[in-house]
Amino acid sequence: MLEVAGENLQSSVDTGVIDSSFTTESAYILPSDEPERQRLNEQSRFMTKAVFGGRLISAPSLTISPGDEILESATGTGIWLLDLAHQLPLTISLTGIDISTRLFPKPTTYPSNITFSSQSITDLPPSWSNRFTLINQRLLTGALSKPQWIQALTEIYRVLKPGGWIQFMETGPTPNAYSGAKMKRMVDSWALLYRARGLVPEIQDVLGQLISETGFIEMQKHIIPLPLSPRRDSSSLSDSELDHYEEHKKNIIGFFVAAKQPFLMAGLFKGEVEFDQALEEMREEWDGSEGCWWEWAIFYAKKPE
Ligand SMILES: C[S@@+](CC[C@H](N)C(=O)[O-])C[C@H]1O[C@@H](n2cnc3c(N)ncnc32)[C@H](O)[C@@H]1O
């Protein structure tokens, strides 16, 4: 539990039934249906465990006090906030925003200190200036162009309290190494798809600079490599790495399955059969390779006091 004013909160977490469809509000490439809800929830908990060492809040030297407000940008299913609500008292207000409301949980399933609202991170309400102590944001690489990233950071800076922190996690199709030709084909197609939509595949390489240029201070970037092959060079992974390997593989494959329609629409594969086969070949290539890791980037930064 997080240490906050000596209070704990237990809440029930459930999900609503939502229509299946792709969002049309932006270049965002993923669907917002029930399989996606499940994928995002599993992914969020895996990332908290494997990338953040089990901590929902890990921004350095951040103290949460009664009356503080926490914002999650691009909240999706709201799973990070729902999990966080179990660790915080009702005196902390939690707000989740997303351009799509389709994956928001049913209001009857979360406690009264959580609010979900339909907003773009590039255009937040004027009344929110200097309001939040922490802003959490994960995985917007598949949604924002470079000008939108700059606009989003400007808005995030505006609505953060002086002394407040951002906590971001991103990744993208720019690996340091490929397991072989099969992975290269899939990942290069991913980067092509992002570029065709005006997105920034290399966001994790440039985001730190964009954060600093916005005016944030004490910027920290941490790269967390997770395995995509069952062995490091000539030796086995540890038990926990092996555990991560299976879940991680499932996570990356799950992303491609969820994004299949945009890949096909972009003409990057002749059809579904070819796409499915290419994905399976990548999975087999990982299983037969050594030392293949995928990098996840965490960013922390503070708004000056
Ligand atoms: C890959 S999902 C990640 C969801 C959540 N952060 C998580 O880690 O489970 C990306 C989310 O960003 C949302 N999104 C896309 N563009 C956005 C924007 N301009 N402002 C706010 N949310 C946006 C999508 O609707 C989607 O829910």
The ligand as a Gaussian input file, in Angstrom:
#p B3LYP/6-31G(d) Opt

LIG

0 1
 C       -2.459000       1.963000     -25.929000
 S       -3.821000       2.679000     -25.087000
 C       -3.127000       2.813000     -23.461000
 C       -4.181000       2.975000     -22.407000
 C       -3.628000       3.064000     -20.988000
 N       -2.734000       4.206000     -20.849000
 C       -2.935000       1.787000     -20.600000
 O       -1.706000       1.785000     -20.464000
 O       -3.630000       0.760000     -20.459000
 C       -3.807000       4.367000     -25.640000
 C       -5.013000       5.188000     -25.195000
 O       -4.798000       6.532000     -25.629000
 C       -6.060000       7.096000     -25.947000
 N       -5.825000       8.317000     -26.725000
 C       -5.474000       8.428000     -28.023000
 N       -5.312000       9.717000     -28.348000
 C       -5.558000      10.455000     -27.224000
 C       -5.565000      11.851000     -26.938000
 N       -5.264000      12.762000     -27.875000
 N       -5.881000      12.242000     -25.676000
 C       -6.198000      11.345000     -24.723000
 N       -6.217000       9.996000     -24.936000
 C       -5.898000       9.561000     -26.186000
 C       -6.755000       5.961000     -26.679000
 O       -8.157000       6.173000     -26.784000
 C       -6.362000       4.780000     -25.788000
 O       -7.294000       4.571000     -24.765000

